[in-house]
Amino acid sequence: MRMRFDDLTTRIRSRIDGYRRSGDERLLFGAAVESEVEELADACRAADPARPSDTEVDRQDVGWSLLGTLFFLRFDSRPLAQRDLTDLTYALFFHWQKGSASADVPGTLGALLPGPAADVTSQVGAAVALFQHSMADLDPMNLRMTLILLETVVAATPAKHREYSLRMGYLVGANLVHLRRIDDLRAADEAIELSQRCLDVLSRRHPDRAWFLAAITSARMARVRHGSHGDLKHAIATGERALKARERRVRLRRMNRTRTGDPFLEALADLAYSYELSPFRPQLDSELAEAYELRYRLARGPKDLDRAISLRERAVAMLNGKAPDFLAGLADSYIVRYDRDGRRRDLHQAVAAATKYLEIARPDHPNQNVVPAYAALARLLPMGERLPDRLVPAPWPDGGWFKRLWLARLAPLVVEAHVDDADAVITLGERALGVPGLLFALDETVQVPNLDDPATDRTVIALSELYAVRFVKLGTKSDIDRAVALIEQMTGPQSVADLGTAAWAHKLRFAASHSTQDLDIAVALSERALQAANDDDHGRARISHELADVYRMKARTTGQPDFLRRAAELSEQLLADTPPDSPQWARRTAAVGDTHLEWFHVTADRTELDRAIDHYQRAADVEGHPSVWTKLGNAHHFRFRATGDVADLRLAIDNFALSQRTDDDTVKSVSVAAYCAAYRHLFDAAPEDVRTDDLEALAEACTAPMRGEPVHQALACQAVGSLALAMNRPRLAVRLLNQAVDLLGTATWRETDWPEQEALLGGFQGLASESINAQLAAGDPVGAVEAAERSRALILGSELDIRADIAGLATTVPELADRLTRVRDRLTTPMLIDLVGAVHDNVGRNNRVQLWSQYDELIAAVRELPGHADFLRPPSLAELRTDIQGGFVVLLTATANHGDAIVVTGDADPIRVALPQLTSADIQAHAQAFLDATSAPPLTRAWRTPRVLTDILGWLWESAVEPVLAALPRQPRIWWLPTGMLGLFPLHAAGVAGHPGALDLALSSYIPTLRALQHARQRARPAVRRQLIVALEHTPDFPSLPGTAAEAAALHTQHPNHPLLTGVGATASAVAAALTDCTWAHFACHASADPNTSSQAALHLHHGELSVETIGRLRLETAELAYLSACSTAARGRHTDEPLNLASAFHLAGFRHVIASLWHLDDTTAAQAAQAFYGTLPDATSAEGAADALRTVARELRTQHPDRPDLWAALIHSGP
């Protein structure tokens, strides 16, 4: 750091001196200057800003002074009218850090900085200039520097000074703008405190009092919007006092002005004397109207609503109807009064105000949602058409007329409505219900008022259904989340129709998110609905149909055939009761086909598949609905996979083509994905049948704008990208596969549990490998590495995002950084484990939905700021490789014909190493043999695994590891980064029996991504070693582990003063609590791993378990090493590109180094390995030698058991 700092200061000083000598502006501007400035600013930042060391203070003085001077020279280099005030902002900011002006302050800057040369009028003028500039240039430093200048001016102004109130007004006004822009309540508190301080010294008749009373009202209303309803009474009282006072223009008085002769300072003085505080009355009317309307909502006082409307009408009139915000508020107030009284005149006035709003508002105006919906009432409810005075009885004493109007006249329009009208109806439904935006409270409830109104439940269920309908059409995740959240607010769906709607919404969310909780609820609600329905109830058939569908989903998810039998019973009975001439016959025939298709997946009995095809064909012959053609195409595709008969594949493609002839984007998006996948398989089976024109047409189809869930378009892009790669069109393949990865990021449901996210991502097997290989085929190794980072470990990457260092943002935009930190802290709240081992999510699904939405909005807001466009975007390889120190990262990938290794170093471009003997077919065959051996019953595993592993280690050596080592220096330090099924294998132990192998010739570790390595390297090292030891010899339902007792005792002997949790003391809650205080952790216990869903893995303790997600949500600041002496703690399972296992969970929790096992490890050997590891590793606070120590242990075990690679190749190190 010191050498880098000196280098940077030398460069900046050289630029300053060079400009002063030559006047060459190129020395001050350009990309290189911006980069050097950013790096020097980072180099000046103290490790702990609150307590910088003396060395850091000295460095800051030098660096900040140079940066301040550079920015002032940039500002001063241009003619006065062309100067960039942002340069002045940074010149002031950096020089301000030193506390006062010093000898090295250039030019006239001293008049603006603290110190003897400071000139208050110049400081006021500079503040005004920067304040006005901040309205156009959204760099937050402009407004921040405005506040700093004004705070300095106010601090230097005595309370009895004639300009005290004016200067205080400037500061209050800037705080209010800061409040509106950043939404930071500290600015509201500051505005109230400053205004009250000024009011305390002003006389009762002072003309400026009204302005400060109005400012207090505005600030208090900001606090009210954040839930502080205690401020409401004071806001109204203060606002009414302000309205009674006479408004006057507030500006600086031109008395005793002195001329400096400096054009810059004269311009600042002119600004200071010409600037006026903005008139307060229109804004005060609007703020006060909002207060009265809120009080009406809380207390239902009719005069409050009428007063609100009169204030809004006056504010609009004062500004000649040119204020969109005020028009929006007025339209809303008219709707509220219509809801109360049911008078059509208010409805007409709301439409008129909304229409006027649309004429003057910008497209990006914040109210471009609800107000256009009000205007749409003129189209949805033609105002010339007489509305009955009593649409429906209104027994509710507080009104509810808009709710009833919506139910009777608007909600029924959605089924046939254009999507824009559907949006308007839904928005109006939100408004009718009283929850615009549907904000979630922290107790996971939607704030639905008037639950006692008999129309509320009807509105809730109708609005939920419309959300679900729009979700089906557009695939917007927030819609189905809102539908479910609203249903949860009902006093309880009772009717058959309501129960059916609620079940349907939960079914839709399960189908999209794989949330098993939603599926269970859908089953329960559908069963209740079926029980409640009468035999002759026309809704019973619909409920039976839906219940059969959810049971098929349940069978597919659990693998339990009983659920499929129940589905078959329901569907077949329903079809038997349906006459052939019924409009429902085709749909119910296809449903029976669905059940047969599921039986085929369970039993592999082709007879069931034939029956499915028969039912689909009969349904298609009758109705020909696009969804039935899609089902028929899928069934033929499955039969092709089972038999290899290309005729079935051609039939599948023909049926998919028929299904494309629809305007229903939902059906089309599903069909396109299947259509593209079928063509991909056709190229493998009959390449002559796929032409270049077909490829181009498919590429156009899968990239066209498409409504519906993005997961289907992602699957389509993957299939066509893979086809383009196979047809030697790598550039097209790169474009399509990149789009698939981007879509996959939007398709992931981050608020669901990790196993559910993993299940969704499991449908994209091979996407990462294809993305990498497409980049390599296009001749771009850098792009290949970056593709590996973007397309793999998406869940892990999302969790790393919300743990990323944002210290730089805290320096430039502390308010946004604070808000982002609060949201991230909530998202990473650890699980709660109770005394009996049950795990509770302290946040909850609904809250996570809202928190992730807030997180995305904050990230988008930061990226809009100058210099922050790449904030928390995936880092480039150039940024990532700086953390590859002293070694090589080796990325391994393979295609059907060959493999590749990409060697990444910290200081050079990646090197591509050809691996001609490594093919995807061989990888698949060895992976299956590996999984079969390592998951076999104990007796079979004992004799099969050594033989299979010996074969695999030899194959790995010859096809991958030996060529890589031949391209590297002797004894290299390697971090293996395998992709696809290569992630299953022990690359570190590759070698032919009896010959030197990887254990002898390289020091190996593993990483899931380069970013994970960066995260581990940048974490703080512990100052002390606090060792936690957890050991369970006896665990219910598991074999005893006698070796664990000796293993734990040996380690505890070395660290007798540290916690030892064994037996009944090693509960899940006790271990989780102890982890928060340790820096080293050792686990000797049972673990389980699910090969189909690796994130289901867990450590088994007394009374409970620690799952991958429970461990991963911990936040340990100085954790160093976790040794997991348990089975399969590093196993990746079948979703190898989503490496969520116990080892990666401990990394995510904060441990820099992790020792874990790839498969089941013998208890005695595990204990021996652990004792040898700790005996080899130095007894220190740091575990930097962990990889070397583990290699030594593995080689010793190999010497003892040369024919048992299952004993010496299982343990791996991951970390820096």
Secondary structure, 3 states (H helix, E strand, C coil): CHHHHHHHHHHHHHHHHHHHHHCCHHHCCCHHHHHHHHHHHHHHCCCCCCCCCHHHHHHHHHHHHHHHHHHHHHHHCCCHHHCCHHHHHHHHHHHHCCCCCCCCCCHHHHHHCCCCCCCHHHHHHHHHHHHHHHHHCCCHHHHHHHHHHHHHHHHCCCCCCCCHHHHHHHHHHHHHHHHHHHCCHHHHHHHHHHHHHHHHHCCCCCCCHHHHHHHHHHHHHHHHHCCCCHHHHHHHHHHHHHHHCCCCCCECCCCCCCCCCCHHHHHHHHHHHHCECCCCHHHHHHHHHHHHHHHHHHHCCHHHHHHHHHHHHHHHHHCCCCCHHHHHHHHHHHHHHHHHHCCHHHHHHHHHHHHHHHHHCCCCCCCCCHHHHHHHHHHHCCCCCCCCCCCCCCCCCCCCHHHHHHHHHHHHHHHHCCHHHHHHHHHHHHHHHCCCCCCECCCCCECCCCCCCHHHHHHHHHHHHHHHHHHHHHCCHHHHHHHHHHHCCCCCCCCHHHHHHHHHHHHHHHHHHCCHHHHHHHHHHHHHHHHHCCCCCHHHHHHHHHHHHHHHHHHHHHCCHHHHHHHHHHHHHHHHCCCCCCCCHHHHHHHHHHHHHHHHHHHCCHHHHHHHHHHHHHHHHHCCCHHHHHHHHHHHHHHHHHHCCHHHHHHHHHHHHHHCCCCCHHHHHHHHHHHHHHHHHHHHHCHHHCCHHHHHHHHHHHHCCCCCCHHHHHHHHHHHHHHHHHCCCHHHHHHHHHHHHHHHHHHCCCCCCHHHHHHHHHHHCCHHHHHHHHHHHCCCHHHHHHHHHHHCCHHHHHHHHCCCCCHHHHHHCHHHHHHHHHHHHHHCCCCEECCCCCEECCCCHHHHHHHHHHHHHHHHHHHCCCCCCCCCCCCCHHHHHHHCCCCEEEEEEECCCCEEEEEECCCCCCEEEEECCCCHHHHHHHHHHHHHHHCCCHHHHHHHHHHHHHHHHHHHHHHHHHHHHHCCCCCCEEEEEECHHHHHCCHHHCCCCCCCCHHHHCEEEECCCHHHHHHHHHCCCCCCCCEEEEECCCCCCCCCCHHHHHHHHHHHHHCCCCCEEEHHHCEHHHHHHHHCCCCEEEEECEEECCCCCHHHCEEEEECEEEEHHHHHCCCCCCCCEEEEECCCCCCCCCCCCCCCCHHHHHHHHCCCEEEEECCCCCHHHHHHHHHHHHHHCCCCCCCCCHHHHHHHHHHHHHHHCCCCHHHHCCEEEECC
